[in-house]
Amino acid sequence: LLKSLLQKAREKIQFRKRAKLEKIMAKAREQGRITNDEAQKLLRVSDATATRYLRELVKQGRLRKVGEKRGARYEPAQ
């Protein structure tokens, strides 16, 4: 019983995370790019969380990082 509850909780968390990643991708496609700041405001999350989500999308090959530090932005990978 406990295992199935934990599994359900994990699935719910993964579902929400995927939804947030899709929201970032939709915005990036719409604008042609997205910044960490924009991701933070879009999802109402902290700087660190936005960074984690953007890194995840880069790792998946769905976004590519352009620029460094404060000037960094993320563009949909073609």
N, CA, C, O and CB atoms as a CASP TS submission, in Angstrom:
PFRMAT TS
TARGET T0000
AUTHOR 0000-0000-0000
METHOD Language model
MODEL 1
PARENT N/A
ATOM      1  N   LEU     1       0.836  -1.210   0.000  1.00  0.00           N
ATOM      2  CA  LEU     1       0.000   0.000   0.000  1.00  0.00           C
ATOM      3  C   LEU     1       0.873   1.263   0.000  1.00  0.00           C
ATOM      4  O   LEU     1       0.653   2.179  -0.792  1.00  0.00           O
ATOM      5  CB  LEU     1      -0.947   0.004   1.231  1.00  0.00           C
ATOM      6  N   LEU     2       1.852   1.298   0.888  1.00  0.00           N
ATOM      7  CA  LEU     2       2.733   2.468   0.962  1.00  0.00           C
ATOM      8  C   LEU     2       3.493   2.660  -0.347  1.00  0.00           C
ATOM      9  O   LEU     2       3.649   3.781  -0.832  1.00  0.00           O
ATOM     10  CB  LEU     2       3.724   2.324   2.131  1.00  0.00           C
ATOM     11  N   LYS     3       3.966   1.541  -0.913  1.00  0.00           N
ATOM     12  CA  LYS     3       4.696   1.619  -2.183  1.00  0.00           C
ATOM     13  C   LYS     3       3.830   2.199  -3.290  1.00  0.00           C
ATOM     14  O   LYS     3       4.290   3.014  -4.090  1.00  0.00           O
ATOM     15  CB  LYS     3       5.200   0.237  -2.592  1.00  0.00           C
ATOM     16  N   SER     4       2.566   1.769  -3.330  1.00  0.00           N
ATOM     17  CA  SER     4       1.692   2.273  -4.393  1.00  0.00           C
ATOM     18  C   SER     4       1.394   3.764  -4.186  1.00  0.00           C
ATOM     19  O   SER     4       1.272   4.508  -5.159  1.00  0.00           O
ATOM     20  CB  SER     4       0.371   1.464  -4.436  1.00  0.00           C
ATOM     21  N   LEU     5       1.279   4.198  -2.938  1.00  0.00           N
ATOM     22  CA  LEU     5       1.071   5.624  -2.664  1.00  0.00           C
ATOM     23  C   LEU     5       2.291   6.441  -3.078  1.00  0.00           C
ATOM     24  O   LEU     5       2.160   7.509  -3.677  1.00  0.00           O
ATOM     25  CB  LEU     5       0.768   5.849  -1.173  1.00  0.00           C
ATOM     26  N   LEU     6       3.478   5.929  -2.754  1.00  0.00           N
ATOM     27  CA  LEU     6       4.717   6.609  -3.146  1.00  0.00           C
ATOM     28  C   LEU     6       4.829   6.677  -4.666  1.00  0.00           C
ATOM     29  O   LEU     6       5.207   7.707  -5.225  1.00  0.00           O
ATOM     30  CB  LEU     6       5.947   5.887  -2.551  1.00  0.00           C
ATOM     31  N   GLN     7       4.499   5.581  -5.323  1.00  0.00           N
ATOM     32  CA  GLN     7       4.540   5.542  -6.786  1.00  0.00           C
ATOM     33  C   GLN     7       3.590   6.565  -7.386  1.00  0.00           C
ATOM     34  O   GLN     7       3.948   7.269  -8.330  1.00  0.00           O
ATOM     35  CB  GLN     7       4.191   4.142  -7.296  1.00  0.00           C
ATOM     36  N   LYS     8       2.377   6.652  -6.842  1.00  0.00           N
ATOM     37  CA  LYS     8       1.393   7.623  -7.329  1.00  0.00           C
ATOM     38  C   LYS     8       1.888   9.052  -7.130  1.00  0.00           C
ATOM     39  O   LYS     8       1.716   9.905  -8.001  1.00  0.00           O
ATOM     40  CB  LYS     8       0.048   7.427  -6.615  1.00  0.00           C
ATOM     41  N   ALA     9       2.499   9.304  -5.983  1.00  0.00           N
ATOM     42  CA  ALA     9       3.035  10.640  -5.688  1.00  0.00           C
ATOM     43  C   ALA     9       4.135  10.998  -6.681  1.00  0.00           C
ATOM     44  O   ALA     9       4.179  12.112  -7.203  1.00  0.00           O
ATOM     45  CB  ALA     9       3.579  10.706  -4.238  1.00  0.00           C
ATOM     46  N   ARG    10       5.026  10.036  -6.936  1.00  0.00           N
ATOM     47  CA  ARG    10       6.114  10.269  -7.907  1.00  0.00           C
ATOM     48  C   ARG    10       5.566  10.567  -9.295  1.00  0.00           C
ATOM     49  O   ARG    10       6.042  11.471  -9.981  1.00  0.00           O
ATOM     50  CB  ARG    10       7.048   9.050  -7.973  1.00  0.00           C
ATOM     51  N   GLU    11       4.557   9.797  -9.701  1.00  0.00           N
ATOM     52  CA  GLU    11       3.961  10.005 -11.021  1.00  0.00           C
ATOM     53  C   GLU    11       3.325  11.389 -11.124  1.00  0.00           C
ATOM     54  O   GLU    11       3.428  12.048 -12.158  1.00  0.00           O
ATOM     55  CB  GLU    11       2.914   8.922 -11.311  1.00  0.00           C
ATOM     56  N   LYS    12       2.674  11.824 -10.060  1.00  0.00           N
ATOM     57  CA  LYS    12       2.039  13.141 -10.040  1.00  0.00           C
ATOM     58  C   LYS    12       3.095  14.244 -10.176  1.00  0.00           C
ATOM     59  O   LYS    12       2.916  15.201 -10.929  1.00  0.00           O
ATOM     60  CB  LYS    12       1.225  13.331  -8.738  1.00  0.00           C
ATOM     61  N   ILE    13       4.195  14.092  -9.433  1.00  0.00           N
ATOM     62  CA  ILE    13       5.291  15.061  -9.492  1.00  0.00           C
ATOM     63  C   ILE    13       5.878  15.104 -10.902  1.00  0.00           C
ATOM     64  O   ILE    13       6.107  16.182 -11.449  1.00  0.00           O
ATOM     65  CB  ILE    13       6.390  14.708  -8.459  1.00  0.00           C
ATOM     66  N   GLN    14       6.123  13.927 -11.490  1.00  0.00           N
ATOM     67  CA  GLN    14       6.666  13.859 -12.845  1.00  0.00           C
ATOM     68  C   GLN    14       5.710  14.506 -13.850  1.00  0.00           C
ATOM     69  O   GLN    14       6.143  15.202 -14.768  1.00  0.00           O
ATOM     70  CB  GLN    14       6.939  12.398 -13.238  1.00  0.00           C
ATOM     71  N   PHE    15       4.416  14.271 -13.668  1.00  0.00           N
ATOM     72  CA  PHE    15       3.414  14.843 -14.566  1.00  0.00           C
ATOM     73  C   PHE    15       3.466  16.372 -14.506  1.00  0.00           C
ATOM     74  O   PHE    15       3.463  17.045 -15.537  1.00  0.00           O
ATOM     75  CB  PHE    15       1.996  14.333 -14.197  1.00  0.00           C
ATOM     76  N   ARG    16       3.514  16.911 -13.275  1.00  0.00           N
ATOM     77  CA  ARG    16       3.577  18.376 -13.107  1.00  0.00           C
ATOM     78  C   ARG    16       4.852  18.945 -13.704  1.00  0.00           C
ATOM     79  O   ARG    16       4.834  20.002 -14.335  1.00  0.00           O
ATOM     80  CB  ARG    16       3.489  18.754 -11.620  1.00  0.00           C
ATOM     81  N   LYS    17       5.972  18.230 -13.501  1.00  0.00           N
ATOM     82  CA  LYS    17       7.254  18.693 -14.038  1.00  0.00           C
ATOM     83  C   LYS    17       7.204  18.727 -15.567  1.00  0.00           C
ATOM     84  O   LYS    17       7.645  19.693 -16.190  1.00  0.00           O
ATOM     85  CB  LYS    17       8.410  17.778 -13.555  1.00  0.00           C
ATOM     86  N   ARG    18       6.658  17.658 -16.165  1.00  0.00           N
ATOM     87  CA  ARG    18       6.546  17.621 -17.632  1.00  0.00           C
ATOM     88  C   ARG    18       5.688  18.770 -18.134  1.00  0.00           C
ATOM     89  O   ARG    18       5.997  19.378 -19.159  1.00  0.00           O
ATOM     90  CB  ARG    18       5.952  16.278 -18.100  1.00  0.00           C
ATOM     91  N   ALA    19       4.606  19.070 -17.413  1.00  0.00           N
ATOM     92  CA  ALA    19       3.723  20.175 -17.811  1.00  0.00           C
ATOM     93  C   ALA    19       4.485  21.500 -17.786  1.00  0.00           C
ATOM     94  O   ALA    19       4.317  22.333 -18.676  1.00  0.00           O
ATOM     95  CB  ALA    19       2.486  20.250 -16.878  1.00  0.00           C
ATOM     96  N   LYS    20       5.321  21.690 -16.764  1.00  0.00           N
ATOM     97  CA  LYS    20       6.107  22.925 -16.665  1.00  0.00           C
ATOM     98  C   LYS    20       7.154  23.009 -17.774  1.00  0.00           C
ATOM     99  O   LYS    20       7.379  24.077 -18.343  1.00  0.00           O
ATOM    100  CB  LYS    20       6.790  23.013 -15.296  1.00  0.00           C
ATOM    101  N   LEU    21       7.790  21.882 -18.076  1.00  0.00           N
ATOM    102  CA  LEU    21       8.776  21.866 -19.164  1.00  0.00           C
ATOM    103  C   LEU    21       8.096  22.196 -20.488  1.00  0.00           C
ATOM    104  O   LEU    21       8.658  22.914 -21.315  1.00  0.00           O
ATOM    105  CB  LEU    21       9.482  20.487 -19.249  1.00  0.00           C
ATOM    106  N   GLU    22       6.886  21.672 -20.689  1.00  0.00           N
ATOM    107  CA  GLU    22       6.138  21.965 -21.926  1.00  0.00           C
ATOM    108  C   GLU    22       5.750  23.437 -22.007  1.00  0.00           C
ATOM    109  O   GLU    22       5.742  24.023 -23.090  1.00  0.00           O
ATOM    110  CB  GLU    22       4.874  21.090 -22.009  1.00  0.00           C
ATOM    111  N   LYS    23       5.427  24.034 -20.859  1.00  0.00           N
ATOM    112  CA  LYS    23       5.080  25.457 -20.810  1.00  0.00           C
ATOM    113  C   LYS    23       6.286  26.305 -21.238  1.00  0.00           C
ATOM    114  O   LYS    23       6.142  27.272 -21.987  1.00  0.00           O
ATOM    115  CB  LYS    23       4.610  25.859 -19.380  1.00  0.00           C
ATOM    116  N   ILE    24       7.476  25.927 -20.751  1.00  0.00           N
ATOM    117  CA  ILE    24       8.708  26.636 -21.131  1.00  0.00           C
ATOM    118  C   ILE    24       8.934  26.493 -22.636  1.00  0.00           C
ATOM    119  O   ILE    24       9.243  27.470 -23.318  1.00  0.00           O
ATOM    120  CB  ILE    24       9.940  26.085 -20.338  1.00  0.00           C
ATOM    121  N   MET    25       8.776  25.268 -23.150  1.00  0.00           N
ATOM    122  CA  MET    25       8.989  25.033 -24.583  1.00  0.00           C
ATOM    123  C   MET    25       8.010  25.840 -25.441  1.00  0.00           C
ATOM    124  O   MET    25       8.395  26.401 -26.466  1.00  0.00           O
ATOM    125  CB  MET    25       8.849  23.539 -24.899  1.00  0.00           C
ATOM    126  N   ALA    26       6.751  25.896 -25.020  1.00  0.00           N
ATOM    127  CA  ALA    26       5.743  26.643 -25.784  1.00  0.00           C
ATOM    128  C   ALA    26       6.127  28.122 -25.864  1.00  0.00           C
ATOM    129  O   ALA    26       6.042  28.736 -26.928  1.00  0.00           O
ATOM    130  CB  ALA    26       4.340  26.485 -25.138  1.00  0.00           C
ATOM    131  N   LYS    27       6.548  28.686 -24.732  1.00  0.00           N
ATOM    132  CA  LYS    27       6.959  30.098 -24.688  1.00  0.00           C
ATOM    133  C   LYS    27       8.205  30.331 -25.540  1.00  0.00           C
ATOM    134  O   LYS    27       8.303  31.329 -26.254  1.00  0.00           O
ATOM    135  CB  LYS    27       7.225  30.537 -23.234  1.00  0.00           C
ATOM    136  N   ALA    28       9.152  29.402 -25.457  1.00  0.00           N
ATOM    137  CA  ALA    28      10.398  29.528 -26.234  1.00  0.00           C
ATOM    138  C   ALA    28      10.099  29.483 -27.736  1.00  0.00           C
ATOM    139  O   ALA    28      10.688  30.236 -28.512  1.00  0.00           O
ATOM    140  CB  ALA    28      11.399  28.398 -25.852  1.00  0.00           C
ATOM    141  N   ARG    29       9.185  28.603 -28.139  1.00  0.00           N
ATOM    142  CA  ARG    29       8.821  28.515 -29.560  1.00  0.00           C
ATOM    143  C   ARG    29       8.091  29.783 -30.009  1.00  0.00           C
ATOM    144  O   ARG    29       8.339  30.303 -31.097  1.00  0.00           O
ATOM    145  CB  ARG    29       7.934  27.270 -29.818  1.00  0.00           C
ATOM    146  N   GLU    30       7.196  30.265 -29.161  1.00  0.00           N
ATOM    147  CA  GLU    30       6.394  31.450 -29.472  1.00  0.00           C
ATOM    148  C   GLU    30       7.285  32.676 -29.677  1.00  0.00           C
ATOM    149  O   GLU    30       7.091  33.439 -30.624  1.00  0.00           O
ATOM    150  CB  GLU    30       5.377  31.717 -28.349  1.00  0.00           C
ATOM    151  N   GLN    31       8.270  32.861 -28.779  1.00  0.00           N
ATOM    152  CA  GLN    31       9.149  34.041 -28.831  1.00  0.00           C
ATOM    153  C   GLN    31      10.431  33.799 -29.604  1.00  0.00           C
ATOM    154  O   GLN    31      11.128  34.746 -29.968  1.00  0.00           O
ATOM    155  CB  GLN    31       9.494  34.485 -27.436  1.00  0.00           C
ATOM    156  N   GLY    32      10.747  32.533 -29.858  1.00  0.00           N
ATOM    157  CA  GLY    32      12.011  32.208 -30.515  1.00  0.00           C
ATOM    158  C   GLY    32      13.150  32.045 -29.516  1.00  0.00           C
ATOM    159  O   GLY    32      14.254  31.641 -29.881  1.00  0.00           O
ATOM    160  N   ARG    33      12.872  32.362 -28.250  1.00  0.00           N
ATOM    161  CA  ARG    33      13.868  32.219 -27.179  1.00  0.00           C
ATOM    162  C   ARG    33      13.186  32.421 -25.837  1.00  0.00           C
ATOM    163  O   ARG    33      12.054  32.900 -25.770  1.00  0.00           O
ATOM    164  CB  ARG    33      15.040  33.233 -27.357  1.00  0.00           C
ATOM    165  N   ILE    34      13.888  32.049 -24.761  1.00  0.00           N
ATOM    166  CA  ILE    34      13.388  32.312 -23.409  1.00  0.00           C
ATOM    167  C   ILE    34      14.597  32.522 -22.497  1.00  0.00           C
ATOM    168  O   ILE    34      15.639  31.895 -22.685  1.00  0.00           O
ATOM    169  CB  ILE    34      12.476  31.129 -22.887  1.00  0.00           C
ATOM    170  N   THR    35      14.455  33.392 -21.527  1.00  0.00           N
ATOM    171  CA  THR    35      15.527  33.619 -20.554  1.00  0.00           C
ATOM    172  C   THR    35      15.134  32.967 -19.228  1.00  0.00           C
ATOM    173  O   THR    35      13.982  32.583 -19.025  1.00  0.00           O
ATOM    174  CB  THR    35      15.805  35.151 -20.363  1.00  0.00           C
ATOM    175  N   ASN    36      16.106  32.854 -18.342  1.00  0.00           N
ATOM    176  CA  ASN    36      15.844  32.302 -17.011  1.00  0.00           C
ATOM    177  C   ASN    36      14.791  33.160 -16.303  1.00  0.00           C
ATOM    178  O   ASN    36      13.874  32.636 -15.672  1.00  0.00           O
ATOM    179  CB  ASN    36      17.159  32.232 -16.167  1.00  0.00           C
ATOM    180  N   ASP    37      14.932  34.469 -16.413  1.00  0.00           N
ATOM    181  CA  ASP    37      13.981  35.410 -15.800  1.00  0.00           C
ATOM    182  C   ASP    37      12.551  35.163 -16.277  1.00  0.00           C
ATOM    183  O   ASP    37      11.612  35.125 -15.482  1.00  0.00           O
ATOM    184  CB  ASP    37      14.387  36.852 -16.114  1.00  0.00           C
ATOM    185  N   GLU    38      12.407  34.997 -17.583  1.00  0.00           N
ATOM    186  CA  GLU    38      11.076  34.750 -18.153  1.00  0.00           C
ATOM    187  C   GLU    38      10.508  33.420 -17.670  1.00  0.00           C
ATOM    188  O   GLU    38       9.314  33.317 -17.386  1.00  0.00           O
ATOM    189  CB  GLU    38      11.139  34.766 -19.689  1.00  0.00           C
ATOM    190  N   ALA    39      11.360  32.406 -17.577  1.00  0.00           N
ATOM    191  CA  ALA    39      10.917  31.089 -17.086  1.00  0.00           C
ATOM    192  C   ALA    39      10.456  31.195 -15.634  1.00  0.00           C
ATOM    193  O   ALA    39       9.453  30.597 -15.247  1.00  0.00           O
ATOM    194  CB  ALA    39      12.058  30.040 -17.211  1.00  0.00           C
ATOM    195  N   GLN    40      11.202  31.966 -14.833  1.00  0.00           N
ATOM    196  CA  GLN    40      10.827  32.169 -13.424  1.00  0.00           C
ATOM    197  C   GLN    40       9.435  32.782 -13.316  1.00  0.00           C
ATOM    198  O   GLN    40       8.596  32.308 -12.551  1.00  0.00           O
ATOM    199  CB  GLN    40      11.858  33.073 -12.712  1.00  0.00           C
ATOM    200  N   LYS    41       9.197  33.839 -14.089  1.00  0.00           N
ATOM    201  CA  LYS    41       7.912  34.542 -14.037  1.00  0.00           C
ATOM    202  C   LYS    41       6.789  33.670 -14.588  1.00  0.00           C
ATOM    203  O   LYS    41       5.691  33.639 -14.031  1.00  0.00           O
ATOM    204  CB  LYS    41       7.989  35.860 -14.823  1.00  0.00           C
ATOM    205  N   LEU    42       7.062  32.966 -15.674  1.00  0.00           N
ATOM    206  CA  LEU    42       6.065  32.109 -16.312  1.00  0.00           C
ATOM    207  C   LEU    42       5.569  31.022 -15.368  1.00  0.00           C
ATOM    208  O   LEU    42       4.370  30.751 -15.296  1.00  0.00           O
ATOM    209  CB  LEU    42       6.642  31.477 -17.568  1.00  0.00           C
ATOM    210  N   LEU    43       6.499  30.401 -14.645  1.00  0.00           N
ATOM    211  CA  LEU    43       6.149  29.268 -13.779  1.00  0.00           C
ATOM    212  C   LEU    43       6.005  29.644 -12.307  1.00  0.00           C
ATOM    213  O   LEU    43       5.605  28.821 -11.483  1.00  0.00           O
ATOM    214  CB  LEU    43       7.189  28.195 -13.911  1.00  0.00           C
ATOM    215  N   ARG    44       6.337  30.903 -11.983  1.00  0.00           N
ATOM    216  CA  ARG    44       6.338  31.360 -10.587  1.00  0.00           C
ATOM    217  C   ARG    44       7.220  30.463  -9.717  1.00  0.00           C
ATOM    218  O   ARG    44       6.783  29.927  -8.698  1.00  0.00           O
ATOM    219  CB  ARG    44       4.900  31.388 -10.030  1.00  0.00           C
ATOM    220  N   VAL    45       8.475  30.317 -10.152  1.00  0.00           N
ATOM    221  CA  VAL    45       9.439  29.495  -9.412  1.00  0.00           C
ATOM    222  C   VAL    45      10.696  30.319  -9.130  1.00  0.00           C
ATOM    223  O   VAL    45      10.864  31.419  -9.657  1.00  0.00           O
ATOM    224  CB  VAL    45       9.798  28.200 -10.209  1.00  0.00           C
ATOM    225  N   SER    46      11.569  29.771  -8.295  1.00  0.00           N
ATOM    226  CA  SER    46      12.821  30.451  -7.954  1.00  0.00           C
ATOM    227  C   SER    46      13.809  30.401  -9.121  1.00  0.00           C
ATOM    228  O   SER    46      13.626  29.660 -10.086  1.00  0.00           O
ATOM    229  CB  SER    46      13.450  29.816  -6.702  1.00  0.00           C
ATOM    230  N   ASP    47      14.852  31.207  -9.001  1.00  0.00           N
ATOM    231  CA  ASP    47      15.931  31.237  -9.984  1.00  0.00           C
ATOM    232  C   ASP    47      16.533  29.844 -10.151  1.00  0.00           C
ATOM    233  O   ASP    47      16.741  29.383 -11.273  1.00  0.00           O
ATOM    234  CB  ASP    47      17.020  32.247  -9.566  1.00  0.00           C
ATOM    235  N   ALA    48      16.813  29.176  -9.030  1.00  0.00           N
ATOM    236  CA  ALA    48      17.448  27.847  -9.062  1.00  0.00           C
ATOM    237  C   ALA    48      16.551  26.821  -9.764  1.00  0.00           C
ATOM    238  O   ALA    48      17.035  25.994 -10.537  1.00  0.00           O
ATOM    239  CB  ALA    48      17.768  27.371  -7.625  1.00  0.00           C
ATOM    240  N   THR    49      15.255  26.879  -9.493  1.00  0.00           N
ATOM    241  CA  THR    49      14.320  25.931 -10.108  1.00  0.00           C
ATOM    242  C   THR    49      14.225  26.178 -11.609  1.00  0.00           C
ATOM    243  O   THR    49      14.239  25.234 -12.399  1.00  0.00           O
ATOM    244  CB  THR    49      12.923  26.043  -9.460  1.00  0.00           C
ATOM    245  N   ALA    50      14.130  27.441 -12.000  1.00  0.00           N
ATOM    246  CA  ALA    50      14.075  27.781 -13.427  1.00  0.00           C
ATOM    247  C   ALA    50      15.341  27.282 -14.125  1.00  0.00           C
ATOM    248  O   ALA    50      15.274  26.724 -15.221  1.00  0.00           O
ATOM    249  CB  ALA    50      13.913  29.320 -13.626  1.00  0.00           C
ATOM    250  N   THR    51      16.483  27.483 -13.492  1.00  0.00           N
ATOM    251  CA  THR    51      17.760  27.025 -14.049  1.00  0.00           C
ATOM    252  C   THR    51      17.741  25.504 -14.240  1.00  0.00           C
ATOM    253  O   THR    51      18.165  24.992 -15.276  1.00  0.00           O
ATOM    254  CB  THR    51      18.939  27.439 -13.126  1.00  0.00           C
ATOM    255  N   ARG    52      17.244  24.796 -13.225  1.00  0.00           N
ATOM    256  CA  ARG    52      17.168  23.325 -13.312  1.00  0.00           C
ATOM    257  C   ARG    52      16.291  22.881 -14.480  1.00  0.00           C
ATOM    258  O   ARG    52      16.662  21.978 -15.230  1.00  0.00           O
ATOM    259  CB  ARG    52      16.620  22.737 -11.999  1.00  0.00           C
ATOM    260  N   TYR    53      15.134  23.514 -14.633  1.00  0.00           N
ATOM    261  CA  TYR    53      14.231  23.162 -15.734  1.00  0.00           C
ATOM    262  C   TYR    53      14.876  23.445 -17.093  1.00  0.00           C
ATOM    263  O   TYR    53      14.791  22.625 -18.007  1.00  0.00           O
ATOM    264  CB  TYR    53      12.909  23.939 -15.609  1.00  0.00           C
ATOM    265  N   LEU    54      15.519  24.604 -17.219  1.00  0.00           N
ATOM    266  CA  LEU    54      16.159  24.964 -18.487  1.00  0.00           C
ATOM    267  C   LEU    54      17.310  24.007 -18.803  1.00  0.00           C
ATOM    268  O   LEU    54      17.479  23.591 -19.949  1.00  0.00           O
ATOM    269  CB  LEU    54      16.673  26.417 -18.438  1.00  0.00           C
ATOM    270  N   ARG    55      18.101  23.661 -17.780  1.00  0.00           N
ATOM    271  CA  ARG    55      19.198  22.696 -17.974  1.00  0.00           C
ATOM    272  C   ARG    55      18.676  21.344 -18.441  1.00  0.00           C
ATOM    273  O   ARG    55      19.259  20.703 -19.316  1.00  0.00           O
ATOM    274  CB  ARG    55      19.994  22.521 -16.674  1.00  0.00           C
ATOM    275  N   GLU    56      17.571  20.927 -17.843  1.00  0.00           N
ATOM    276  CA  GLU    56      16.939  19.648 -18.211  1.00  0.00           C
ATOM    277  C   GLU    56      16.557  19.649 -19.693  1.00  0.00           C
ATOM    278  O   GLU    56      16.787  18.669 -20.401  1.00  0.00           O
ATOM    279  CB  GLU    56      15.681  19.384 -17.333  1.00  0.00           C
ATOM    280  N   LEU    57      15.971  20.759 -20.155  1.00  0.00           N
ATOM    281  CA  LEU    57      15.569  20.855 -21.563  1.00  0.00           C
ATOM    282  C   LEU    57      16.784  20.885 -22.494  1.00  0.00           C
ATOM    283  O   LEU    57      16.724  20.363 -23.607  1.00  0.00           O
ATOM    284  CB  LEU    57      14.710  22.109 -21.785  1.00  0.00           C
ATOM    285  N   VAL    58      17.877  21.490 -22.045  1.00  0.00           N
ATOM    286  CA  VAL    58      19.119  21.492 -22.829  1.00  0.00           C
ATOM    287  C   VAL    58      19.648  20.057 -22.909  1.00  0.00           C
ATOM    288  O   VAL    58      20.045  19.589 -23.976  1.00  0.00           O
ATOM    289  CB  VAL    58      20.193  22.452 -22.192  1.00  0.00           C
ATOM    290  N   LYS    59      19.648  19.369 -21.765  1.00  0.00           N
ATOM    291  CA  LYS    59      20.122  17.982 -21.706  1.00  0.00           C
ATOM    292  C   LYS    59      19.301  17.078 -22.630  1.00  0.00           C
ATOM    293  O   LYS    59      19.842  16.172 -23.263  1.00  0.00           O
ATOM    294  CB  LYS    59      20.057  17.456 -20.260  1.00  0.00           C
ATOM    295  N   GLN    60      17.993  17.333 -22.700  1.00  0.00           N
ATOM    296  CA  GLN    60      17.105  16.553 -23.569  1.00  0.00           C
ATOM    297  C   GLN    60      17.287  16.922 -25.045  1.00  0.00           C
ATOM    298  O   GLN    60      16.751  16.255 -25.929  1.00  0.00           O
ATOM    299  CB  GLN    60      15.644  16.767 -23.156  1.00  0.00           C
ATOM    300  N   GLY    61      18.056  18.001 -25.304  1.00  0.00           N
ATOM    301  CA  GLY    61      18.285  18.428 -26.681  1.00  0.00           C
ATOM    302  C   GLY    61      17.130  19.231 -27.264  1.00  0.00           C
ATOM    303  O   GLY    61      17.048  19.404 -28.480  1.00  0.00           O
ATOM    304  N   ARG    62      16.240  19.722 -26.409  1.00  0.00           N
ATOM    305  CA  ARG    62      15.074  20.478 -26.889  1.00  0.00           C
ATOM    306  C   ARG    62      15.346  21.981 -26.934  1.00  0.00           C
ATOM    307  O   ARG    62      14.726  22.706 -27.712  1.00  0.00           O
ATOM    308  CB  ARG    62      13.864  20.200 -25.996  1.00  0.00           C
ATOM    309  N   LEU    63      16.275  22.446 -26.097  1.00  0.00           N
ATOM    310  CA  LEU    63      16.699  23.853 -26.106  1.00  0.00           C
ATOM    311  C   LEU    63      18.215  23.887 -26.244  1.00  0.00           C
ATOM    312  O   LEU    63      18.904  22.918 -25.925  1.00  0.00           O
ATOM    313  CB  LEU    63      16.233  24.608 -24.801  1.00  0.00           C
ATOM    314  N   ARG    64      18.724  25.023 -26.727  1.00  0.00           N
ATOM    315  CA  ARG    64      20.179  25.202 -26.688  1.00  0.00           C
ATOM    316  C   ARG    64      20.484  26.554 -26.053  1.00  0.00           C
ATOM    317  O   ARG    64      19.796  27.546 -26.290  1.00  0.00           O
ATOM    318  CB  ARG    64      20.805  25.104 -28.123  1.00  0.00           C
ATOM    319  N   LYS    65      21.533  26.562 -25.241  1.00  0.00           N
ATOM    320  CA  LYS    65      21.914  27.768 -24.511  1.00  0.00           C
ATOM    321  C   LYS    65      22.764  28.653 -25.409  1.00  0.00           C
ATOM    322  O   LYS    65      23.712  28.193 -26.046  1.00  0.00           O
ATOM    323  CB  LYS    65      22.679  27.413 -23.209  1.00  0.00           C
ATOM    324  N   VAL    66      22.409  29.924 -25.447  1.00  0.00           N
ATOM    325  CA  VAL    66      23.149  30.900 -26.244  1.00  0.00           C
ATOM    326  C   VAL    66      23.636  31.991 -25.302  1.00  0.00           C
ATOM    327  O   VAL    66      22.830  32.626 -24.622  1.00  0.00           O
ATOM    328  CB  VAL    66      22.263  31.497 -27.399  1.00  0.00           C
ATOM    329  N   GLY    67      24.939  32.214 -25.254  1.00  0.00           N
ATOM    330  CA  GLY    67      25.497  33.228 -24.373  1.00  0.00           C
ATOM    331  C   GLY    67      25.823  32.658 -23.004  1.00  0.00           C
ATOM    332  O   GLY    67      25.529  31.501 -22.706  1.00  0.00           O
ATOM    333  N   GLU    68      26.432  33.490 -22.184  1.00  0.00           N
ATOM    334  CA  GLU    68      26.861  33.065 -20.851  1.00  0.00           C
ATOM    335  C   GLU    68      26.350  34.020 -19.783  1.00  0.00           C
ATOM    336  O   GLU    68      26.006  35.167 -20.070  1.00  0.00           O
ATOM    337  CB  GLU    68      28.387  32.970 -20.783  1.00  0.00           C
ATOM    338  N   LYS    69      26.308  33.547 -18.585  1.00  0.00           N
ATOM    339  CA  LYS    69      25.943  34.317 -17.389  1.00  0.00           C
ATOM    340  C   LYS    69      24.682  35.142 -17.592  1.00  0.00           C
ATOM    341  O   LYS    69      23.656  34.601 -18.003  1.00  0.00           O
ATOM    342  CB  LYS    69      27.084  35.230 -16.991  1.00  0.00           C
ATOM    343  N   ARG    70      24.737  36.446 -17.313  1.00  0.00           N
ATOM    344  CA  ARG    70      23.542  37.308 -17.336  1.00  0.00           C
ATOM    345  C   ARG    70      22.918  37.419 -18.734  1.00  0.00           C
ATOM    346  O   ARG    70      21.715  37.646 -18.862  1.00  0.00           O
ATOM    347  CB  ARG    70      23.902  38.702 -16.829  1.00  0.00           C
ATOM    348  N   GLY    71      23.735  37.257 -19.773  1.00  0.00           N
ATOM    349  CA  GLY    71      23.211  37.415 -21.130  1.00  0.00           C
ATOM    350  C   GLY    71      22.683  36.126 -21.730  1.00  0.00           C
ATOM    351  O   GLY    71      22.295  36.097 -22.898  1.00  0.00           O
ATOM    352  N   ALA    72      22.664  35.071 -20.950  1.00  0.00           N
ATOM    353  CA  ALA    72      22.248  33.763 -21.485  1.00  0.00           C
ATOM    354  C   ALA    72      20.772  33.740 -21.826  1.00  0.00           C
ATOM    355  O   ALA    72      19.936  34.305 -21.121  1.00  0.00           O
ATOM    356  CB  ALA    72      22.558  32.655 -20.485  1.00  0.00           C
ATOM    357  N   ARG    73      20.478  33.071 -22.926  1.00  0.00           N
ATOM    358  CA  ARG    73      19.091  32.817 -23.302  1.00  0.00           C
ATOM    359  C   ARG    73      19.047  31.419 -23.905  1.00  0.00           C
ATOM    360  O   ARG    73      20.077  30.841 -24.252  1.00  0.00           O
ATOM    361  CB  ARG    73      18.545  33.906 -24.314  1.00  0.00           C
ATOM    362  N   TYR    74      17.860  30.900 -24.019  1.00  0.00           N
ATOM    363  CA  TYR    74      17.688  29.532 -24.494  1.00  0.00           C
ATOM    364  C   TYR    74      16.790  29.558 -25.714  1.00  0.00           C
ATOM    365  O   TYR    74      15.714  30.155 -25.694  1.00  0.00           O
ATOM    366  CB  TYR    74      17.096  28.615 -23.386  1.00  0.00           C
ATOM    367  N   GLU    75      17.239  28.905 -26.777  1.00  0.00           N
ATOM    368  CA  GLU    75      16.480  28.868 -28.022  1.00  0.00           C
ATOM    369  C   GLU    75      16.065  27.445 -28.331  1.00  0.00           C
ATOM    370  O   GLU    75      16.784  26.502 -28.002  1.00  0.00           O
ATOM    371  CB  GLU    75      17.299  29.451 -29.182  1.00  0.00           C
ATOM    372  N   PRO    76      14.902  27.278 -28.966  1.00  0.00           N
ATOM    373  CA  PRO    76      14.499  25.919 -29.356  1.00  0.00           C
ATOM    374  C   PRO    76      15.561  25.328 -30.285  1.00  0.00           C
ATOM    375  O   PRO    76      16.036  26.004 -31.198  1.00  0.00           O
ATOM    376  CB  PRO    76      13.094  25.926 -30.056  1.00  0.00           C
ATOM    377  N   ALA    77      15.923  24.092 -30.057  1.00  0.00           N
ATOM    378  CA  ALA    77      16.907  23.418 -30.914  1.00  0.00           C
ATOM    379  C   ALA    77      16.220  23.001 -32.200  1.00  0.00           C
ATOM    380  O   ALA    77      15.151  22.390 -32.172  1.00  0.00           O
ATOM    381  CB  ALA    77      17.539  22.179 -30.198  1.00  0.00           C
ATOM    382  N   GLN    78      16.835  23.333 -33.329  1.00  0.00           N
ATOM    383  CA  GLN    78      16.231  22.985 -34.621  1.00  0.00           C
ATOM    384  C   GLN    78      16.673  21.602 -35.057  1.00  0.00           C
ATOM    385  O   GLN    78      16.270  21.131 -36.120  1.00  0.00           O
ATOM    386  CB  GLN    78      16.600  24.021 -35.696  1.00  0.00           C
TER
END
